[in-house]
Amino acid sequence: THYYEVSSSRELAARLGMSVRHLDAMFKEQYRMTPMQYLTEVRIGVAKKLLRETDKDIASICFEIGYESLATFYRTFKSVAQMSPNQYRQRGESG
């Protein structure tokens, strides 16, 4: 529920009182991905929903879901969705 507040594995591990290595190992054992990979999936999923269902501009969506850089958001979105946020919105992709 606080996906937009976490910026790194180190920060998340500190909040939970454990090492990054231990957190990653425990999380990977349960979910087959690191916490940051999971966080990326959650953020991009929310971005896709906002792109489909709102007319918010892409920069607003970027910062709303927790990215501090528009360039990082674009790069990550394109890596996950295989298209830019603009292309996704124009195509009306459903996920």
C-alpha distance (Angstrom), angle and dihedral (degrees) to the residues before:
residue distance angle dihedral
T1 . . .
H2 3.80 . .
Y3 3.81 96.1 .
Y4 3.81 91.7 132.3
E5 3.84 92.5 59.2
V6 3.81 100.2 58.4
S7 3.78 118.4 85.5
S8 3.82 103.7 170.2
S9 3.79 146.0 11.1
R10 3.78 88.4 -112.3
E11 3.80 91.5 57.2
L12 3.80 92.9 47.0
A13 3.79 92.8 47.7
A14 3.82 90.9 49.5
R15 3.81 90.6 51.7
L16 3.80 89.2 52.6
G17 3.80 94.5 43.1
M18 3.80 97.7 -119.5
S19 3.79 140.0 102.2
V20 3.78 121.1 -87.6
R21 3.78 89.4 -120.8
H22 3.81 93.2 54.0
L23 3.81 92.6 44.9
D24 3.80 92.4 49.6
A25 3.82 92.1 47.7
M26 3.80 94.3 48.7
F27 3.78 93.5 44.7
K28 3.80 93.4 45.5
E29 3.78 91.4 50.7
Q30 3.80 90.5 54.9
Y31 3.83 102.6 34.6
R32 3.83 104.8 19.7
M33 3.81 91.7 -124.0
T34 3.78 137.7 71.0
P35 3.79 120.9 -96.4
M36 3.81 90.2 -108.4
Q37 3.82 91.7 52.2
Y38 3.79 88.5 51.1
L39 3.78 91.2 47.1
T40 3.80 90.0 51.9
E41 3.81 90.6 52.2
V42 3.80 91.2 50.0
R43 3.81 93.6 47.2
I44 3.80 94.6 47.0
G45 3.80 90.3 46.0
V46 3.80 90.2 54.5
A47 3.81 90.3 45.4
K48 3.81 90.7 53.0
K49 3.79 90.7 50.4
L50 3.80 91.8 49.4
L51 3.80 91.6 46.9
R52 3.81 90.6 52.0
E53 3.78 99.5 40.3
T54 3.80 106.1 33.1
D55 3.76 139.3 43.8
K56 3.81 93.1 -134.5
D57 3.77 113.1 139.8
I58 3.78 117.1 -106.4
A59 3.81 94.5 -112.7
S60 3.81 90.6 55.9
I61 3.80 90.9 49.9
C62 3.80 90.5 48.0
F63 3.79 93.9 56.2
E64 3.81 94.4 37.3
I65 3.80 92.1 59.9
G66 3.79 93.8 48.3
Y67 3.79 108.1 -93.2
E68 3.79 115.2 136.5
S69 3.80 94.5 -163.0
L70 3.78 129.3 49.6
A71 3.81 89.9 -151.4
T72 3.81 91.5 55.8
F73 3.79 91.2 47.7
Y74 3.83 92.5 50.7
R75 3.81 92.3 46.8
T76 3.82 93.2 47.6
F77 3.80 94.1 43.9
K78 3.79 91.7 50.2
S79 3.81 91.2 47.8
V80 3.82 92.4 52.0
A81 3.82 101.6 34.9
Q82 3.82 97.8 32.8
M83 3.81 89.3 -128.8
S84 3.78 138.4 62.7
P85 3.80 121.6 -91.9
N86 3.81 88.4 -109.0
Q87 3.79 92.0 53.8
Y88 3.80 90.8 46.2
R89 3.78 92.2 53.5
Q90 3.81 92.9 45.2
R91 3.79 93.1 50.3
G92 3.78 92.5 46.6
E93 3.79 90.9 -134.6
S94 3.78 114.9 -169.2
G95 3.74 98.0 -148.4
